[in-house]
């Protein structure tokens, strides 16, 4: 029984990180889904919360990543 972790840079910050390719949050760039690391998700939500407080405008927060988004994936799921 083996597990795998995909590693690539975050599309936002460029930091290398590991993730489950089926559950990691991603954004489309030129038609290709690119992964986003957890610190960038958290930072963007903090920025949006601060903007809501400062402006009173209701902004949608990014959804919390799947609990297994940054965990290894079983080889049978690749």
C-alpha positions in Angstrom: 0.0 0.0 0.0 1.5 3.3 -1.1 0.6 7.0 -0.9 1.6 9.9 -3.0 1.7 13.7 -2.6 1.8 16.1 -5.5 4.2 19.0 -5.1 4.1 22.2 -7.2 4.3 25.9 -6.6 1.3 27.8 -5.4 -0.2 29.9 -8.2 -0.5 32.9 -5.9 2.8 33.0 -3.8 5.0 30.6 -5.7 5.9 28.6 -2.6 6.3 24.8 -3.2 3.7 22.7 -1.3 2.3 19.2 -1.2 -1.4 18.4 -1.8 -4.0 15.9 -2.9 -4.6 16.7 -6.6 -8.3 15.8 -6.4 -9.1 18.0 -3.3 -6.8 21.0 -3.3 -8.4 24.4 -4.0 -7.4 25.8 -7.4 -8.1 28.7 -9.7 -8.2 28.7 -13.5 -5.2 30.3 -15.3 -5.4 30.3 -19.1 -7.9 27.4 -18.9 -5.7 25.2 -16.6 -6.6 24.7 -12.9 -3.7 25.8 -10.7 -3.3 24.8 -7.0 -3.5 27.3 -4.1 -1.7 26.7 -0.8 -3.5 27.0 2.6 -1.6 30.1 3.7 -2.8 32.0 0.6 -6.4 30.9 1.2 -6.2 32.0 4.8 -4.5 35.3 3.9 -7.2 36.1 1.2 -10.0 35.4 3.6 -8.3 37.7 6.2 -8.0 40.4 3.6 -11.7 40.1 2.7 -12.7 40.2 6.4 -10.7 43.4 6.9 -12.2 44.9 3.7 -15.7 44.1 4.9 -15.1 45.8 8.3 -13.5 48.8 6.6 -16.1 49.3 3.9 -19.2 47.7 5.2 -19.4 45.9 1.9 -20.3 42.2 2.2 -17.6 40.1 0.4 -17.8 36.3 -0.1 -15.1 34.4 1.7 -13.3 31.6 0.0 -14.6 28.2 1.2 -12.5 26.2 3.6 -10.4 23.7 1.8 -11.4 20.0 2.0 -9.9 18.4 5.2 -7.7 16.2 3.0 -6.7 18.9 0.5 -3.1 19.0 1.7 -2.8 15.3 2.7 -1.3 12.4 0.7 -3.6 10.5 -1.6 -3.7 6.7 -1.8 -2.0 5.4 -5.0 -5.3 3.8 -6.1 -6.9 7.2 -6.4 -4.4 8.7 -8.8 
